[in-house]
Amino acid sequence: MSEPIPRPSRAVLPRKDRPTLTEGGREALDLARYAPFLLNAVSSAWNRETSAIYRARFGFGIGEWRVLAMVAVAPDIRQQRICAELRMNKSAASRSLALLKDKGLLEAHGEARRALWRLTDEGARVHAEVMEIALGWEAKMLEGVAPEDLSTFLAVMARMLENLERGDGD
């Protein structure tokens, strides 16, 4: 018999009300007020818009861009840390690293399993180009958002991530 799904008690929810509505006499999620749905919707829209551009112009997608950006932030980084920082599984990171290496954008130094990864000169050039595209799309996404709202949003997102990574699901 499987264990019940852990649920936070209503007492710990930091909401004034539940993100639900009544549909056909039953309680259902109000997706417009349910944070996980909105986070996923924004992420999906972001990935759809930007990944198509990256694939067309550079021959790689969001996963590879995330790895390229991480290596730019932390030169001489190991795959294990890339996985941890990006919350990416090992096989996805391996595929991304291999593709970026094959494209001449990354180079690895040292033993394969403990290699240190860094950008090549071409990788630094492509990183700068993709970064400008990413920042342009971020600006589009944030149109109409007040700076103080963005600051609050980023703090809330960081707190949510911290809460989820604590791993105390009870």
mmCIF file of the C-alpha atoms, coordinates in Angstrom:
data_MODEL
# 
_entry.id   MODEL 
# 
loop_
_atom_site.group_PDB 
_atom_site.id 
_atom_site.type_symbol 
_atom_site.label_atom_id 
_atom_site.label_alt_id 
_atom_site.label_comp_id 
_atom_site.label_asym_id 
_atom_site.label_entity_id 
_atom_site.label_seq_id 
_atom_site.pdbx_PDB_ins_code 
_atom_site.Cartn_x 
_atom_site.Cartn_y 
_atom_site.Cartn_z 
_atom_site.occupancy 
_atom_site.B_iso_or_equiv 
_atom_site.pdbx_formal_charge 
_atom_site.auth_seq_id 
_atom_site.auth_comp_id 
_atom_site.auth_asym_id 
_atom_site.auth_atom_id 
_atom_site.pdbx_PDB_model_num 
ATOM 1   C CA . MET A 1 1   ? 0.000   0.000  0.000   1.00 0.00 ? 1   MET A CA 1 
ATOM 2   C CA . SER A 1 2   ? 1.406   3.407  -0.960  1.00 0.00 ? 2   SER A CA 1 
ATOM 3   C CA . GLU A 1 3   ? 1.864   6.153  1.583   1.00 0.00 ? 3   GLU A CA 1 
ATOM 4   C CA . PRO A 1 4   ? -0.524  9.116  1.483   1.00 0.00 ? 4   PRO A CA 1 
ATOM 5   C CA . ILE A 1 5   ? 0.667   12.239 -0.294  1.00 0.00 ? 5   ILE A CA 1 
ATOM 6   C CA . PRO A 1 6   ? 1.982   14.685 2.315   1.00 0.00 ? 6   PRO A CA 1 
ATOM 7   C CA . ARG A 1 7   ? -0.108  17.849 2.434   1.00 0.00 ? 7   ARG A CA 1 
ATOM 8   C CA . PRO A 1 8   ? 0.650   21.058 4.229   1.00 0.00 ? 8   PRO A CA 1 
ATOM 9   C CA . SER A 1 9   ? -1.951  21.898 6.831   1.00 0.00 ? 9   SER A CA 1 
ATOM 10  C CA . ARG A 1 10  ? -4.238  24.788 6.056   1.00 0.00 ? 10  ARG A CA 1 
ATOM 11  C CA . ALA A 1 11  ? -2.744  26.584 9.045   1.00 0.00 ? 11  ALA A CA 1 
ATOM 12  C CA . VAL A 1 12  ? 0.668   26.961 7.340   1.00 0.00 ? 12  VAL A CA 1 
ATOM 13  C CA . LEU A 1 13  ? -0.595  28.226 3.987   1.00 0.00 ? 13  LEU A CA 1 
ATOM 14  C CA . PRO A 1 14  ? 0.403   31.906 3.719   1.00 0.00 ? 14  PRO A CA 1 
ATOM 15  C CA . ARG A 1 15  ? -2.820  32.771 1.911   1.00 0.00 ? 15  ARG A CA 1 
ATOM 16  C CA . LYS A 1 16  ? -5.985  34.524 2.946   1.00 0.00 ? 16  LYS A CA 1 
ATOM 17  C CA . ASP A 1 17  ? -7.977  31.986 0.984   1.00 0.00 ? 17  ASP A CA 1 
ATOM 18  C CA . ARG A 1 18  ? -7.498  28.737 -0.913  1.00 0.00 ? 18  ARG A CA 1 
ATOM 19  C CA . PRO A 1 19  ? -6.828  29.054 -4.654  1.00 0.00 ? 19  PRO A CA 1 
ATOM 20  C CA . THR A 1 20  ? -9.982  27.156 -5.483  1.00 0.00 ? 20  THR A CA 1 
ATOM 21  C CA . LEU A 1 21  ? -13.381 27.660 -7.009  1.00 0.00 ? 21  LEU A CA 1 
ATOM 22  C CA . THR A 1 22  ? -16.545 25.612 -7.147  1.00 0.00 ? 22  THR A CA 1 
ATOM 23  C CA . GLU A 1 23  ? -17.167 23.895 -10.455 1.00 0.00 ? 23  GLU A CA 1 
ATOM 24  C CA . GLY A 1 24  ? -20.149 21.566 -10.871 1.00 0.00 ? 24  GLY A CA 1 
ATOM 25  C CA . GLY A 1 25  ? -20.639 21.443 -7.131  1.00 0.00 ? 25  GLY A CA 1 
ATOM 26  C CA . ARG A 1 26  ? -17.030 20.356 -6.526  1.00 0.00 ? 26  ARG A CA 1 
ATOM 27  C CA . GLU A 1 27  ? -13.989 22.236 -5.374  1.00 0.00 ? 27  GLU A CA 1 
ATOM 28  C CA . ALA A 1 28  ? -11.362 22.672 -8.107  1.00 0.00 ? 28  ALA A CA 1 
ATOM 29  C CA . LEU A 1 29  ? -8.163  24.645 -8.424  1.00 0.00 ? 29  LEU A CA 1 
ATOM 30  C CA . ASP A 1 30  ? -8.489  28.207 -9.643  1.00 0.00 ? 30  ASP A CA 1 
ATOM 31  C CA . LEU A 1 31  ? -5.513  28.030 -11.968 1.00 0.00 ? 31  LEU A CA 1 
ATOM 32  C CA . ALA A 1 32  ? -5.272  31.816 -12.263 1.00 0.00 ? 32  ALA A CA 1 
ATOM 33  C CA . ARG A 1 33  ? -4.561  31.980 -8.508  1.00 0.00 ? 33  ARG A CA 1 
ATOM 34  C CA . TYR A 1 34  ? -2.571  28.749 -8.052  1.00 0.00 ? 34  TYR A CA 1 
ATOM 35  C CA . ALA A 1 35  ? 1.141   29.611 -7.846  1.00 0.00 ? 35  ALA A CA 1 
ATOM 36  C CA . PRO A 1 36  ? 2.572   26.303 -9.211  1.00 0.00 ? 36  PRO A CA 1 
ATOM 37  C CA . PHE A 1 37  ? 0.369   26.541 -12.307 1.00 0.00 ? 37  PHE A CA 1 
ATOM 38  C CA . LEU A 1 38  ? 1.371   30.147 -12.990 1.00 0.00 ? 38  LEU A CA 1 
ATOM 39  C CA . LEU A 1 39  ? 5.067   29.391 -12.453 1.00 0.00 ? 39  LEU A CA 1 
ATOM 40  C CA . ASN A 1 40  ? 4.852   26.513 -14.907 1.00 0.00 ? 40  ASN A CA 1 
ATOM 41  C CA . ALA A 1 41  ? 2.858   28.565 -17.429 1.00 0.00 ? 41  ALA A CA 1 
ATOM 42  C CA . VAL A 1 42  ? 5.428   31.383 -17.379 1.00 0.00 ? 42  VAL A CA 1 
ATOM 43  C CA . SER A 1 43  ? 8.289   28.881 -17.674 1.00 0.00 ? 43  SER A CA 1 
ATOM 44  C CA . SER A 1 44  ? 6.612   27.050 -20.562 1.00 0.00 ? 44  SER A CA 1 
ATOM 45  C CA . ALA A 1 45  ? 5.907   30.289 -22.431 1.00 0.00 ? 45  ALA A CA 1 
ATOM 46  C CA . TRP A 1 46  ? 9.493   31.446 -21.853 1.00 0.00 ? 46  TRP A CA 1 
ATOM 47  C CA . ASN A 1 47  ? 10.927  28.140 -23.059 1.00 0.00 ? 47  ASN A CA 1 
ATOM 48  C CA . ARG A 1 48  ? 8.683   28.058 -26.128 1.00 0.00 ? 48  ARG A CA 1 
ATOM 49  C CA . GLU A 1 49  ? 9.615   31.589 -27.216 1.00 0.00 ? 49  GLU A CA 1 
ATOM 50  C CA . THR A 1 50  ? 13.331  31.539 -26.521 1.00 0.00 ? 50  THR A CA 1 
ATOM 51  C CA . SER A 1 51  ? 14.152  27.927 -27.378 1.00 0.00 ? 51  SER A CA 1 
ATOM 52  C CA . ALA A 1 52  ? 12.926  28.371 -30.960 1.00 0.00 ? 52  ALA A CA 1 
ATOM 53  C CA . ILE A 1 53  ? 15.260  31.349 -31.402 1.00 0.00 ? 53  ILE A CA 1 
ATOM 54  C CA . TYR A 1 54  ? 18.243  29.582 -29.849 1.00 0.00 ? 54  TYR A CA 1 
ATOM 55  C CA . ARG A 1 55  ? 17.696  26.449 -31.961 1.00 0.00 ? 55  ARG A CA 1 
ATOM 56  C CA . ALA A 1 56  ? 17.356  28.421 -35.192 1.00 0.00 ? 56  ALA A CA 1 
ATOM 57  C CA . ARG A 1 57  ? 20.333  30.702 -34.589 1.00 0.00 ? 57  ARG A CA 1 
ATOM 58  C CA . PHE A 1 58  ? 22.717  28.548 -32.574 1.00 0.00 ? 58  PHE A CA 1 
ATOM 59  C CA . GLY A 1 59  ? 21.623  24.925 -32.947 1.00 0.00 ? 59  GLY A CA 1 
ATOM 60  C CA . PHE A 1 60  ? 20.881  24.375 -29.261 1.00 0.00 ? 60  PHE A CA 1 
ATOM 61  C CA . GLY A 1 61  ? 17.974  24.819 -26.876 1.00 0.00 ? 61  GLY A CA 1 
ATOM 62  C CA . ILE A 1 62  ? 17.214  26.073 -23.399 1.00 0.00 ? 62  ILE A CA 1 
ATOM 63  C CA . GLY A 1 63  ? 19.055  23.257 -21.620 1.00 0.00 ? 63  GLY A CA 1 
ATOM 64  C CA . GLU A 1 64  ? 22.281  23.992 -23.465 1.00 0.00 ? 64  GLU A CA 1 
ATOM 65  C CA . TRP A 1 65  ? 21.842  27.737 -22.926 1.00 0.00 ? 65  TRP A CA 1 
ATOM 66  C CA . ARG A 1 66  ? 21.472  27.170 -19.191 1.00 0.00 ? 66  ARG A CA 1 
ATOM 67  C CA . VAL A 1 67  ? 24.678  25.103 -19.148 1.00 0.00 ? 67  VAL A CA 1 
ATOM 68  C CA . LEU A 1 68  ? 26.553  27.661 -21.258 1.00 0.00 ? 68  LEU A CA 1 
ATOM 69  C CA . ALA A 1 69  ? 25.405  30.457 -18.920 1.00 0.00 ? 69  ALA A CA 1 
ATOM 70  C CA . MET A 1 70  ? 26.451  28.465 -15.839 1.00 0.00 ? 70  MET A CA 1 
ATOM 71  C CA . VAL A 1 71  ? 29.915  27.792 -17.243 1.00 0.00 ? 71  VAL A CA 1 
ATOM 72  C CA . ALA A 1 72  ? 30.252  31.520 -18.030 1.00 0.00 ? 72  ALA A CA 1 
ATOM 73  C CA . VAL A 1 73  ? 29.370  32.342 -14.408 1.00 0.00 ? 73  VAL A CA 1 
ATOM 74  C CA . ALA A 1 74  ? 31.681  29.670 -12.957 1.00 0.00 ? 74  ALA A CA 1 
ATOM 75  C CA . PRO A 1 75  ? 34.619  28.789 -15.224 1.00 0.00 ? 75  PRO A CA 1 
ATOM 76  C CA . ASP A 1 76  ? 36.364  25.506 -14.418 1.00 0.00 ? 76  ASP A CA 1 
ATOM 77  C CA . ILE A 1 77  ? 33.164  24.001 -13.089 1.00 0.00 ? 77  ILE A CA 1 
ATOM 78  C CA . ARG A 1 78  ? 32.482  20.283 -12.726 1.00 0.00 ? 78  ARG A CA 1 
ATOM 79  C CA . GLN A 1 79  ? 29.390  18.602 -14.135 1.00 0.00 ? 79  GLN A CA 1 
ATOM 80  C CA . GLN A 1 80  ? 28.219  17.710 -10.634 1.00 0.00 ? 80  GLN A CA 1 
ATOM 81  C CA . ARG A 1 81  ? 28.043  21.377 -9.674  1.00 0.00 ? 81  ARG A CA 1 
ATOM 82  C CA . ILE A 1 82  ? 26.324  22.274 -12.959 1.00 0.00 ? 82  ILE A CA 1 
ATOM 83  C CA . CYS A 1 83  ? 23.645  19.705 -12.133 1.00 0.00 ? 83  CYS A CA 1 
ATOM 84  C CA . ALA A 1 84  ? 23.248  21.038 -8.597  1.00 0.00 ? 84  ALA A CA 1 
ATOM 85  C CA . GLU A 1 85  ? 23.127  24.720 -9.530  1.00 0.00 ? 85  GLU A CA 1 
ATOM 86  C CA . LEU A 1 86  ? 20.769  24.250 -12.484 1.00 0.00 ? 86  LEU A CA 1 
ATOM 87  C CA . ARG A 1 87  ? 18.643  21.550 -10.832 1.00 0.00 ? 87  ARG A CA 1 
ATOM 88  C CA . MET A 1 88  ? 19.364  19.461 -13.932 1.00 0.00 ? 88  MET A CA 1 
ATOM 89  C CA . ASN A 1 89  ? 19.663  15.691 -14.044 1.00 0.00 ? 89  ASN A CA 1 
ATOM 90  C CA . LYS A 1 90  ? 23.016  14.146 -14.882 1.00 0.00 ? 90  LYS A CA 1 
ATOM 91  C CA . SER A 1 91  ? 22.029  12.718 -18.262 1.00 0.00 ? 91  SER A CA 1 
ATOM 92  C CA . ALA A 1 92  ? 20.577  16.029 -19.492 1.00 0.00 ? 92  ALA A CA 1 
ATOM 93  C CA . ALA A 1 93  ? 23.721  17.845 -18.349 1.00 0.00 ? 93  ALA A CA 1 
ATOM 94  C CA . SER A 1 94  ? 25.934  15.247 -20.061 1.00 0.00 ? 94  SER A CA 1 
ATOM 95  C CA . ARG A 1 95  ? 24.044  15.642 -23.343 1.00 0.00 ? 95  ARG A CA 1 
ATOM 96  C CA . SER A 1 96  ? 24.231  19.432 -23.137 1.00 0.00 ? 96  SER A CA 1 
ATOM 97  C CA . LEU A 1 97  ? 27.939  19.427 -22.306 1.00 0.00 ? 97  LEU A CA 1 
ATOM 98  C CA . ALA A 1 98  ? 28.662  17.017 -25.175 1.00 0.00 ? 98  ALA A CA 1 
ATOM 99  C CA . LEU A 1 99  ? 26.688  19.099 -27.687 1.00 0.00 ? 99  LEU A CA 1 
ATOM 100 C CA . LEU A 1 100 ? 28.334  22.340 -26.593 1.00 0.00 ? 100 LEU A CA 1 
ATOM 101 C CA . LYS A 1 101 ? 31.762  20.696 -26.740 1.00 0.00 ? 101 LYS A CA 1 
ATOM 102 C CA . ASP A 1 102 ? 31.045  19.308 -30.226 1.00 0.00 ? 102 ASP A CA 1 
ATOM 103 C CA . LYS A 1 103 ? 30.055  22.813 -31.342 1.00 0.00 ? 103 LYS A CA 1 
ATOM 104 C CA . GLY A 1 104 ? 33.383  24.149 -30.047 1.00 0.00 ? 104 GLY A CA 1 
ATOM 105 C CA . LEU A 1 105 ? 31.743  26.290 -27.376 1.00 0.00 ? 105 LEU A CA 1 
ATOM 106 C CA . LEU A 1 106 ? 33.087  24.445 -24.322 1.00 0.00 ? 106 LEU A CA 1 
ATOM 107 C CA . GLU A 1 107 ? 36.257  22.615 -23.477 1.00 0.00 ? 107 GLU A CA 1 
ATOM 108 C CA . ALA A 1 108 ? 36.919  20.112 -20.733 1.00 0.00 ? 108 ALA A CA 1 
ATOM 109 C CA . HIS A 1 109 ? 40.151  19.722 -18.815 1.00 0.00 ? 109 HIS A CA 1 
ATOM 110 C CA . GLY A 1 110 ? 41.013  16.679 -16.754 1.00 0.00 ? 110 GLY A CA 1 
ATOM 111 C CA . GLU A 1 111 ? 39.621  13.191 -16.333 1.00 0.00 ? 111 GLU A CA 1 
ATOM 112 C CA . ALA A 1 112 ? 36.199  12.751 -17.979 1.00 0.00 ? 112 ALA A CA 1 
ATOM 113 C CA . ARG A 1 113 ? 34.154  12.165 -14.816 1.00 0.00 ? 113 ARG A CA 1 
ATOM 114 C CA . ARG A 1 114 ? 35.799  15.035 -12.921 1.00 0.00 ? 114 ARG A CA 1 
ATOM 115 C CA . ALA A 1 115 ? 36.519  17.317 -15.861 1.00 0.00 ? 115 ALA A CA 1 
ATOM 116 C CA . LEU A 1 116 ? 36.579  21.057 -15.395 1.00 0.00 ? 116 LEU A CA 1 
ATOM 117 C CA . TRP A 1 117 ? 34.489  22.851 -18.001 1.00 0.00 ? 117 TRP A CA 1 
ATOM 118 C CA . ARG A 1 118 ? 35.096  26.306 -19.436 1.00 0.00 ? 118 ARG A CA 1 
ATOM 119 C CA . LEU A 1 119 ? 34.062  28.422 -22.393 1.00 0.00 ? 119 LEU A CA 1 
ATOM 120 C CA . THR A 1 120 ? 36.205  28.500 -25.502 1.00 0.00 ? 120 THR A CA 1 
ATOM 121 C CA . ASP A 1 121 ? 36.718  31.866 -27.205 1.00 0.00 ? 121 ASP A CA 1 
ATOM 122 C CA . GLU A 1 122 ? 33.869  30.962 -29.565 1.00 0.00 ? 122 GLU A CA 1 
ATOM 123 C CA . GLY A 1 123 ? 31.793  29.916 -26.555 1.00 0.00 ? 123 GLY A CA 1 
ATOM 124 C CA . ALA A 1 124 ? 32.350  33.319 -24.941 1.00 0.00 ? 124 ALA A CA 1 
ATOM 125 C CA . ARG A 1 125 ? 31.281  35.037 -28.175 1.00 0.00 ? 125 ARG A CA 1 
ATOM 126 C CA . VAL A 1 126 ? 28.133  32.906 -28.513 1.00 0.00 ? 126 VAL A CA 1 
ATOM 127 C CA . HIS A 1 127 ? 27.365  33.326 -24.800 1.00 0.00 ? 127 HIS A CA 1 
ATOM 128 C CA . ALA A 1 128 ? 27.462  37.120 -25.178 1.00 0.00 ? 128 ALA A CA 1 
ATOM 129 C CA . GLU A 1 129 ? 25.150  36.948 -28.204 1.00 0.00 ? 129 GLU A CA 1 
ATOM 130 C CA . VAL A 1 130 ? 22.631  34.606 -26.559 1.00 0.00 ? 130 VAL A CA 1 
ATOM 131 C CA . MET A 1 131 ? 22.746  36.639 -23.352 1.00 0.00 ? 131 MET A CA 1 
ATOM 132 C CA . GLU A 1 132 ? 21.609  39.747 -25.258 1.00 0.00 ? 132 GLU A CA 1 
ATOM 133 C CA . ILE A 1 133 ? 18.693  37.785 -26.719 1.00 0.00 ? 133 ILE A CA 1 
ATOM 134 C CA . ALA A 1 134 ? 17.789  36.388 -23.275 1.00 0.00 ? 134 ALA A CA 1 
ATOM 135 C CA . LEU A 1 135 ? 17.947  39.839 -21.675 1.00 0.00 ? 135 LEU A CA 1 
ATOM 136 C CA . GLY A 1 136 ? 15.774  41.250 -24.460 1.00 0.00 ? 136 GLY A CA 1 
ATOM 137 C CA . TRP A 1 137 ? 13.144  38.575 -23.860 1.00 0.00 ? 137 TRP A CA 1 
ATOM 138 C CA . GLU A 1 138 ? 13.360  39.145 -20.119 1.00 0.00 ? 138 GLU A CA 1 
ATOM 139 C CA . ALA A 1 139 ? 12.677  42.844 -20.725 1.00 0.00 ? 139 ALA A CA 1 
ATOM 140 C CA . LYS A 1 140 ? 9.656   41.908 -22.862 1.00 0.00 ? 140 LYS A CA 1 
ATOM 141 C CA . MET A 1 141 ? 8.403   39.546 -20.151 1.00 0.00 ? 141 MET A CA 1 
ATOM 142 C CA . LEU A 1 142 ? 8.781   42.249 -17.493 1.00 0.00 ? 142 LEU A CA 1 
ATOM 143 C CA . GLU A 1 143 ? 7.061   45.062 -19.433 1.00 0.00 ? 143 GLU A CA 1 
ATOM 144 C CA . GLY A 1 144 ? 4.736   46.932 -17.094 1.00 0.00 ? 144 GLY A CA 1 
ATOM 145 C CA . VAL A 1 145 ? 6.238   45.411 -13.937 1.00 0.00 ? 145 VAL A CA 1 
ATOM 146 C CA . ALA A 1 146 ? 7.336   48.065 -11.455 1.00 0.00 ? 146 ALA A CA 1 
ATOM 147 C CA . PRO A 1 147 ? 10.930  47.734 -10.179 1.00 0.00 ? 147 PRO A CA 1 
ATOM 148 C CA . GLU A 1 148 ? 9.721   47.288 -6.593  1.00 0.00 ? 148 GLU A CA 1 
ATOM 149 C CA . ASP A 1 149 ? 7.317   44.539 -7.734  1.00 0.00 ? 149 ASP A CA 1 
ATOM 150 C CA . LEU A 1 150 ? 10.155  42.785 -9.544  1.00 0.00 ? 150 LEU A CA 1 
ATOM 151 C CA . SER A 1 151 ? 12.337  42.999 -6.462  1.00 0.00 ? 151 SER A CA 1 
ATOM 152 C CA . THR A 1 152 ? 9.555   41.501 -4.331  1.00 0.00 ? 152 THR A CA 1 
ATOM 153 C CA . PHE A 1 153 ? 8.847   38.827 -6.945  1.00 0.00 ? 153 PHE A CA 1 
ATOM 154 C CA . LEU A 1 154 ? 12.500  37.750 -7.092  1.00 0.00 ? 154 LEU A CA 1 
ATOM 155 C CA . ALA A 1 155 ? 12.676  37.584 -3.296  1.00 0.00 ? 155 ALA A CA 1 
ATOM 156 C CA . VAL A 1 156 ? 9.479   35.520 -3.192  1.00 0.00 ? 156 VAL A CA 1 
ATOM 157 C CA . MET A 1 157 ? 10.772  33.166 -5.902  1.00 0.00 ? 157 MET A CA 1 
ATOM 158 C CA . ALA A 1 158 ? 14.030  32.684 -3.984  1.00 0.00 ? 158 ALA A CA 1 
ATOM 159 C CA . ARG A 1 159 ? 12.045  31.918 -0.836  1.00 0.00 ? 159 ARG A CA 1 
ATOM 160 C CA . MET A 1 160 ? 9.837   29.410 -2.688  1.00 0.00 ? 160 MET A CA 1 
ATOM 161 C CA . LEU A 1 161 ? 12.897  27.630 -4.047  1.00 0.00 ? 161 LEU A CA 1 
ATOM 162 C CA . GLU A 1 162 ? 14.450  27.562 -0.581  1.00 0.00 ? 162 GLU A CA 1 
ATOM 163 C CA . ASN A 1 163 ? 11.216  26.170 0.875   1.00 0.00 ? 163 ASN A CA 1 
ATOM 164 C CA . LEU A 1 164 ? 10.995  23.409 -1.733  1.00 0.00 ? 164 LEU A CA 1 
ATOM 165 C CA . GLU A 1 165 ? 14.644  22.438 -1.430  1.00 0.00 ? 165 GLU A CA 1 
ATOM 166 C CA . ARG A 1 166 ? 14.437  22.053 2.337   1.00 0.00 ? 166 ARG A CA 1 
ATOM 167 C CA . GLY A 1 167 ? 12.869  18.700 1.597   1.00 0.00 ? 167 GLY A CA 1 
ATOM 168 C CA . ASP A 1 168 ? 10.716  18.505 4.710   1.00 0.00 ? 168 ASP A CA 1 
ATOM 169 C CA . GLY A 1 169 ? 7.480   17.812 2.778   1.00 0.00 ? 169 GLY A CA 1 
ATOM 170 C CA . ASP A 1 170 ? 5.356   17.367 5.906   1.00 0.00 ? 170 ASP A CA 1 
# 
